[in-house]
Structure formats: C-alpha cells, structure tokens
C-alpha cells in the first residue's frame, strides 16, 4: 500500500479558551509558510466578527502550513459543544488530532466531548499541554487527567500511547519537558511530533474518485463551494463527475474551479489527489455529507452522522408596536428564506414550519448555538421575535426522555453551599466534589437541560462573577415528572406606550430590578424589569411629575435612581417565561409579553389559575 508522505491532515480540538486558535497562529508564524514581511493578527483564524468579539471559535476553518518538505493541513474546530456539528463532520477529513489542554484548568466538559468524537473515528492523538507558564500550572497532574479521560472514553492501546508536548502558544515556545524553564522559542517539537506520529494518507490516486463534502462556503462569482477531502482518486478542473445525493439520487456536474489552502489564502489549483483537502465549485445545490464520485463508477461514502438537536425555540416575525422601525428585513418571507439558507451550512440546525403563519420552530444543540444564530441575524438587519428555549423530548425504548447535561463548576469555597442548593432545586445530581487548592472547589453534576435554562445568570450572581461553569450534553434519560423549572420571579410590565421617566422609575424601582434607562421608548406589554416577588405587576413607567406653581422646598435635590440592569441577548433569552417573547432588532433587544393588552393578559392569567 502506498502512502503520501508529503502531507499530514490534523484537527486541533480543545475546550473553549484553552488556546488552540493562538496555537494555530504560532504554527503559521513559525513554519515555512508566510513571507517574512507578512504580519498576521492575533487569532487570525477567527475571521467572523462575533468570534473576534467573544474570543471563541464558532465555525470550523482550515489552513495549511509548510514545514520542511511536508505540508500540514490544519482544521481549527469550535471548542463549545453547542457547535459540535462543526466538530463531528470534519473528523472524517483528518488522520489525527492535536488535543490542546490548559496546564492549569485540566480536562473540561468540552474536552471530553471533542475527544470522544475523535476516538470514535479511531484518529491518532497528540496531547498539547498549553499555558505551561501560567501561575498555578500543574502539567504532570493534567497529563494524568488526560490519560484517565482516554481510558474512560474507551481509547485503544495505540491511542493511549499518546505523545505529549508542552507549549506556551501565547509566547510561541514549546518543549518535550514539563519544566517551564526549559521552554524554547520554537514550535519545532510540535511540528516534529505531528510528522512522526500522525499517519500519512493512503495514496490511491489511481483509483476511481471519491470526494466527500464536510464544509460549505459561498462565493459571489462561483456560487456554492464544497470543502472536503479527496478520499480516493484524482479530481481535475473540467472533469465531469457525479454527486451522490443524501436522498440516494445522482446528479452530474462539471468541476469549474478547484481551490487548495495554504497559509491564510485559498489558491486556485488544477488538480488534487487522494489525501488532499480542497474546495470544489460547479454544483449549485451540493450539501454536507454528499459524495463527489467518478461518473463512470459512482460509489458513495458513508453519510456523515451528526447528533440530533436537543433544544428548540419558536422564531417569528416581529409583531410588536415598534416592528419595522429599525430592521432592513422584516417580512415573514425574508426571515424564512434566511433561516432555510442557514440550513445549507449548519447541519446541526433544524427549521420546521408551524400552524401559525410567520412562525417556525428552530432546533439546535444548545442556547449558545441558537443565540449566535439570532445575533448573526440581527447584525444582518433582520427583525424577529423568539420564544423561551425548550428541550426536545424523545422516546427512548418506549420511555419519554429528556436531555441531561454534565456540568462542571469551579468556584471559590464560600459559594459551594449555595451552588449545591440551587442546582439541587433544579434536579441536578452531584457526582463529584473536590478541592483544587487556592480556596477553589470543583463540583461535577448531572442535571436536566431544562433545569439549566436560565441558570447561568443566577450562577454569576451567586458567585459574584468568580465562578466558572461549563456544561455539555451527556445523555437522554427518563423525564422528571411533576416539575416545571420556569423563572421564579414575576415581571414588571408597562401599561402604556411612551418614554420612560426618572420620576416614574423612582416609584417603581423598590418593587424589583429595572431593565430600562430613563428616556427609553416602551410600549404596552413590554417588560421593563423583574419583580422581587413571584407575580407580574403592571406599572406606569412613563408617568411624569405634575407641574404646579408652588415652589418645592427640596427643588435643588437631584432625582437619582439605581443604575438599571441591561440584559445581554443570552440573558434575555434565559429570562423568558412561556408567556413571553424576546424582540430582536438590529438596534435593540426587548422583552415583552405574548399578549400585549393589559386587560386581555390579566383575564388570561385568571383563566389559567382557575384551570389549575
């Protein structure tokens, strides 16, 4: 059997913020790829504006570096389980993985998730212990944790014999030893380990073509572009090939352009061989998982298996009194077309029609997955409204089941009791509790996904912002009956339309937490704050002070109010109850009741109480 010793295909996988994108940056800088005069930005692979702002990778992206006479094709993957669909589909494209683990934090829930996907594909692993120079780093212990995780996930003997490289990606240093003092300003140990450990692709270029699409892109000039790996044979510009569709049908098309990857560039090439990662254009409706094959001997590769969504929300056209004032795309047709186009590139997403016109059920892998989609839509100029996130129930062996998540929390010791108490109320079951030193405790829970909706805001308040929580999907288990975990506190709801005033806010703020500043436009049914008690309260937040011709003895006193709490998009979605919507526009994120009219809403509330 022949092999292509000139290339290696690897994916870099890690938990969020463990430094994999920074590591890719250093590999680009210290390889024989870029000209000396080329300057690259920090986290150059994070090209999406939201990625740069949040410091996380959302979309899988590929690059290639030259090291000596070898080309290393690298895929940078998301570190959050909500974007697991991006991870799952590119694992078929590579022969090995670089597992990046923080030398202080060690293995985290998302580390488990991405590693499990790699081991299932029988990929060859290399462990990179990053941030070796971080205060409190414990590299030897972290390597032991990684080994325990490999064993727990069922790694075979060859995978358990993984090489370890210690690096500081931020400083561009690495070594084979865990002592930070022995770090050298070079990525040579990383490159050498990749060349030595990761198997070279099989060279079967003389056999009939098989190319599978794992990622999609779009170009205004050439249309849809399918990115994937040539598993067998050779593909050339001008070739007449067949696409094996997901539904079993077959379509012929001609390859109009081929692109290879090198550094930060996508370069036009004339042909690609078995083992190459390339982009192909020419097919209008090519999709992820489909096989491009030799038209004379069309054979499809196994379809990529992607885990099903676990969370859903209802998206609809904006129906508030302020609809259409800020957005560029506000109609149902525009929103539907945009949601359907998202399905072409995001294979983890589902969009289903509902009985209600202008409304769709959108299902994803988690709150972050759906909130990033909403943020993308509002930045593009769309207006919409979204309901409270709800878990997706399934029948597992005849038993109605709901998703459960593995939750890992690092918190100062003094907040441990409060966290255990609140998660227990949300039906979380504590699996482990250990002291990590420096006054910190690590807690591990198994909790139902619906109990975690809205918990992150409460968690940050409980820990004064010092706690760190990570969670990832674990399994489906029987539904917990007679339990509804919705929000405990009621809402402060405006009874009229107008601008909020400082005078009115002063009279309301003692009732709870205010969400809007003075001078903000509000409408009837809009939520302007959170009540300190369980019930909703209708309030007049636009009332002005009556003017008289009598001088006030305290006229020189300045009216002051507490600084309002401004909720982010994620916090707004977490805040929602089942009778509320989040209104999203390019300029604002507002909370509102489903029924805006105060009298109608109160009548409906009385009916629900009578039914109970």
NORNOR-V759592 format. One line per field, one symbol per residue. ss: DSSP state (H for helix, E for strand, - for the rest). phi: phi as a letter, one per 40 degrees, with the letter a starting at -180 (. if undefined). psi: psi as a letter, one per 20 degrees, with the letter a starting at -180 (. if undefined). A space follows every 10 residues. Layout:
ss->???
phi->???
psi->???
This chain:
ss->--EE--EEEE EEEE-----H HHHHHHHHH- ---------- --------HH HHHH------ EEEEEEE--E EEEEEE---- HHHHHHHHHH HHH--EEEEE EE------HH HHHHHHHHHH ---EEEEEEE --------HH HHHHHHHHHH HH----HHHH --EEEEEE-- --EEE----H HH-E---HHH HHHHHHH--- EE-------E EEEEEEEEE- --EEEEEEEE EE-EEE---E EEEE-----E EEEE--EEEE EEE-EEEEE- EEE---EEEE E--------- EEEE------ ---------- EEEEEE---- --------E- -HHHHHHHHH HHH------E EEE-----EE EEEE--HHHH HHHHHHHHH- -E-EEE---E E--EEE--EE EEEEEEEEEE EEHHHHHHHH HHHHH---EE EEEEEEE--E EEEEEEEEHH HH--HHHHHH HH-----EEE EEEEEEEE-- ---------- EEEE---EE- -HHHHHHHHH HEEE------ EE---EEEEE E-----EEE- ---------- ---------- --------HH HHHHH----E EEEE----EE EEE----HHH HHHHHHHHHH H-
phi->.cbcccbbbb bbbacdgcgc ccccdccccc ccbccdccbb ccfccccccc ccccgbcbbc bbaabcbgcb bbcbbcbccb ccbccccccc cccbbabccc bccbcgcbdc dccccdcccc cfcccbcbcc gcccdgdbdc cccccccdcd cccgcccccc cccbbbbbcc cgbaacbccd cccbcabddc cccccccccc cccbccccca bbcbbbbbbc cbgcbcbabc cagbbbcgcc bbbccccgcb bcabccabbb bagcbbbcbc abbdhcbbbb bhbcbcbcgc bcbcccacbc cdcccbdccb bbbccaccbc cccgcbccbb cccccccccc ccccbbcccb bbcbcccgab cbbacidcdc cccccccccc hcbabbcccb cccbcbfgbc bbcbbcbbbb addccdcccc ccccccgcbc baaacbgfgb bbbbbbbcdc cccgcccccc cccfgccbbb aadbacbdcc cfabcdcccc bcbccabibc bcdccdcbcc cibcbbcdgc cbbcgccbib ccbcccbcbb cbcbcccbcc cccbcccccb bccccbccdc cccccdbcbb bbcbbdbbbb bacccccccc cccccccccc cc
psi->pqqniiqpoq qpqrqpkjkh hhggghhggj algqqhippq rqlhhnhphh gggikqpgpp qqrqqpocjq poppopqqip hhkhhhggii hiirirqoop ppighbprgh ggghhghghh jkqpqppoor lhjppjqmgg hhggggghgg ghjkqrghhh lqqppprnhh ikqrriqioh ijpqmqjghg ghhghhgpqq qpnlijrqpo ppphqqrpph hibppppapo hqaqpqpiqo rpporhjirp pqrpohqppr pocjqoqprh qqrpiqorpp qhpglqrpiq pprphhmopq qpppppqqqi qqqoqrqpjr ijpihhqhoi rhgggghggh hhhhhniiqp oqqrhpqkpq oppairgggh hhgghgghhi jqprqqrpqq qpqqooljpp qqqqqppppp qqhijgghgg ghhhhjkpop hqpqpjrkjq qpppqoqqhh hipjhhghgh ggjkjiqppp qqpgrprqpo rlpojrphqa qopqirqapq qhghhhihhi ibpqiqqqjp prrpippirp qiahqqppqn jjprppprjp pqhkhipppq rqpqpoprgg hghhhqrikq qppprhhqoq qrqgohpggg ghghhhghhh g.
